[in-house]
């Protein structure tokens, strides 16, 4: 299959009306604004970002969805990404994450987590979010020692990598929006 303007599926996607995705919605990006236009200059990147989000929070992964929402909330909280923190808090609450776990993450006090596997997952999240160079073999072995399966370690690392990208994207777009608002 040829990729580009001759690809009927891509051409059809280009001609469809832009639909707001999570990032557009959280930041309330105006489709007539320069920040929106810059973000959608390569619409396939926007679609891929949303598709990654959808895949990482689908029911197809073995790592429990409640855990993934909590990991996302913790990464957003640690990086002070307020829009993403609100979003992931709502998702975690809707998924039935315990109040104990929510408070531990929001207060950045993982000693409040009584379940050792979840505590290890959140420690790994903290490490990869704030000091990614320390996310080495030792950090992975700590996860496995806590009972996290290898496949779940991989899914967790992929999730945290995506969250890092998503947080940087939101931060950059907010800066562009602020500049746009002053002009």
N, C-alpha and C positions, 0 to 999 in steps of 0.2 A: 504494500500500500504506500502510495506517495504521500508525503507530509507537506502541507502548505496550502496555498490557495486553491489547488486543484482537488483537495480532499473534501468531498461533499459534507462529511460530518463536521469538519472544522469550519467550512463556509457557513453551514447552517447555524452553528454555535455563534459565529461572528454576527450573524444577522438577527439573532434573537435579542429581545430587549434585555438589558442588563438587569439581573435580579440581585438584590442586596444579599450578601452573605454575612457570616458572623462578624467579620472585621468591619465591614461597611455598616452593619447594624449597630455594633457596640460604639463605634466612633461617630455614628450619625453622619456619615459622609454624604455630602450633597452631590448627586449625579451631575450637576451643572458646575461643580467646583473644580479647581485645578488639582487638588489633592486626589479626588476621586479619579479624575482623568489620568493623572500620573500613575495611580495604582492600577488602573484598568488598561493602560497602554498595551500591556501584554496580558490579555484576559486569561490566557491559558495558565499563567502563574496564579491568578486569583482562583481559578477553578481547581487547580492542583492543591492549593492551600486549603480550600474548603473540603476537597475530597480527602485530604490527609486527616483533617479534623474528624470528618465523618467516619473514616476507617478506624482511627485510633479510639473512638468512643462508640464503636459498634458493639453488638453482642457477639461478634465473631471471635474476639480475642478471649483467651482463657483467663488472663489476669482480670479479677473481678472489676466490674464497672464502677462500683462504689470506690474501690481503691484508686482507679484511674482518675475519677473526679477529684478525689482527695489529693492525689499527687499534683494534679493541675492547679488546684486551689493553693497548695503549698508553694509551688513554683511562682505563681502569680503574686502571692503574698510576700514571699521573700524578696522579689524584685520590685515591689511596690507598684505593680501594674494594676491600678485601681479598677479600671473597666473590666479587665480579665478576672480580677479577684471577685468582683460582684457577680460576674457571669458564672464562674466556677463554684462559688458559694451557693448560688441558686440551684445549680445542677446537682451539687452534692446533697443539699437539703432535699431536693425532689427525689433523689435516688435513695434516701433513707440513711445517709451516713450518720453515725451516732453523734450526739452532742459532745461527748468526750473527745472524739477524734477531731471534730470541727474546732473546738476550743484549743486543743493542743496545737493545731496548725495555725490558727489565727493568732495565738499567743507565742508561737514559735517555741513551744515547750514540749518536746517530744517525750519527756518523762511522764507526761499525763497519759500516754498511750499504754494500756495494759497488755495489749497483744503484741508479742515479740516480733512476729513476721511483719506486721504493719509498721511497727517502729523501725525495723531495719529498712524497709522500703522507703520510708520517709527520710531516714538518715541518708540513704543513697540519693534521694531526690535533692536534699540539701547540698550534698557534696557536688553532684553534677551541675546544680544550678549556680552555686556560688564559687566553687573551686573545681572546675571541670578537670583540671590536670590531675587531681587526686582521685578521679574515677577510674582507677587502674585495676589490675587483676586482684589486688587485695580487697578492694571495695566490692568487687563481684563475688569473691569468695565469702565475704561477710554475708552477702545476700543469700548465697546458697546454704551457708551454715544456719541461717535463720529459717530455712525451709522453702525458699523461693526456687521454683523449677527453672532450669536453664532457659526454656522458651519464654517464661515470664520475665526473666532478667533481660532478655533481648527486647521484648515488647516494652518493658519499663524504660530501657535506655532509648529506644526509638521515641517513646512518648515524651521523655524529658528533652530530647534533641528537638522535637517538633515544638514543644512549649518554649524553648529558648528562642527559636526562630520566630514564633508567634509573638512573643513578648517584645523582641527587637522590632518586628514589623509594626506593632501597635505604637511603640515609643516613637519610631521614625515618622509614622503617619500623623501622630499627635503634634510633633514638631512642625511638620509641613502645614498642618491645619492651623496652628497658632500663627505661623507666618502669613498664611493666606488670609486669616482674619484681621491682621494688622494692615493689609494692603487695601 
